[in-house]
Amino acid sequence: MLSEKSRPVIEATAAVVAEHMPEITPLFYAHMFEAHPELLDGVFSRANQRNGEQAQALAGSIVRFAVHLLENPGTLPEAVLSRIAHKHTALGIVEEQYPIVYENLFWAIGEVLGDAVTPAMADAWTEVYWLMADALIKIEKGLY
């Protein structure tokens, strides 16, 4: 679960990250699809990209996951993770794609938040991302 080192950092920055997700997510997707256009072919819905649903889903899930870790130490939001994992397996998302998402998402966070992203903040949100990714990968392996 979330480390004691990361907990106060996530508590202090969750609202800021949530507030800026509407700016972060379009930048993230544009950057990722420029580097990996193959992900637009059946993996990420073009319609959901245009109408913003995909961006809202990503933004909401990461922040909600972080808040769940803060409010419910030692547990995971099983229902949310299960729903995401089922969607991922329906789309054919594989473990090797998680580092691509991580790299591009954290690039976009840095672009939007700039110097506000301290090493401690980057480490804490990296921990949140990989806690969520690892949980999803585990569920998805069972589904595949």
N, C-alpha and C positions, 0 to 999 in steps of 0.2 A: 504494500500500500504506500501511500504518500509518506515520504520521509519527514522526520521532524525538522530537518534543515530546510526542506522546501515548503512545508506547511505555512509558515508566516509570510513567505514571499508570495505564495499563491493567494493567501488571504488579502495581502496588500495590493495585489495587482489584478485580481480577477475582474473587478469592475472596469478597470482601464482597458483590459484586453477585450472584454465584452463590448464596451462602448465603441471600440475601433474596428471590430470585426466587419462591419459593413464596408469599411475602406480596405481592410486587409484581404478579405476573400476574393474580390474581383481581381486584385493585383496578383494574388497567389495563383488563381486559375489561369490568367493570361500568361504569366511567367512559366507555369508548368506546361501549358499546352504549346507554348512556343518551343520549349525544350523537348517535349514529348508529345508531338501531335498524334501519335498512335493511340493515346489515351482517349481521344475524341471518337474513336471508332468502336462504338458499342460499350465502352466502359463508363464514360460520363455522358449523360443524356444532353444532347445539344439543346433540346427544348427546355430542360431544367436549367441549363446554363443561361439561356436567353431570358427566362422569366425570373431568375434569381433564386429559385427553389433550392438548387444544389448548394449555393453559397450559404443560404440560411441554414440548411441542414448541417453543413460542416461547422459553421460558426457556433450554432446552437449546441451541437453535440459535444464539442471540445470544452466549451465553457461549462455546460451542464455537468459533464463528467468531472471537471475540476471542483465545482461546487459540491457535487455529491461526495467526493473524497474528503472535503472539508467538513461537511455536515454529518457524514456517516463513516467515521474512520473504521478501517478494517473491513469495509464492504465494497462491493461493486454494484453499479446500477444494472442488474442482470437483465431486466426487461428491455431497457434501452439498448444494451449491447447485443442482445439476441435479435432485436429488430434490425439493427444495423448489419449484423453478421449475415442474416438471411438475405438482406438486400445485396450485400457484397457477393455472396455466393451465387445469387441469381445473375449477377453481372459478370461473374468470373474474376473478381478481384483476387489477386494472389499476394502472398507474403512479400514477394520481391518489390511490390509497388509501394509498400509503406515507407521505405526510405525516400522514394521519389516525392511522395506527399510531404514528408517531414522536411526535406531539404527546401522545397519550394514554399511551403507554408512559413517556415521560420525565416526564410529570406524576406518574404512579404511583411512579416511582423517587424523585422528590422528596418525595412524601408519606411513603414508607416510610423513606427514609434521612435525610430532613430536612437539617439543617445539615452533615451529612457530605458532601453533594453540593457540592463546591467548584466555582467556575467552571472550573478546570482539569479536574476530573473530568467535569463536564457536557460540556465541549468534546471530551474524549477519547472518551467513550462516544457522543457525537453522531457523531464521525468513524467509529467502528466501525459504528454503525447505517447510516450512509449508504454506507460502503464495501460493506456487505452488500446493502443495498437496491439500489444502483446495479448491482452484479453480477447480482442477481436480475432486475432490470428488463431488463438487456441480454439475458440468456438467454431471458426470457419473451417479449420482442419477437421473437426468432428463432423461438420455438415457435408464437407466434400467426400 
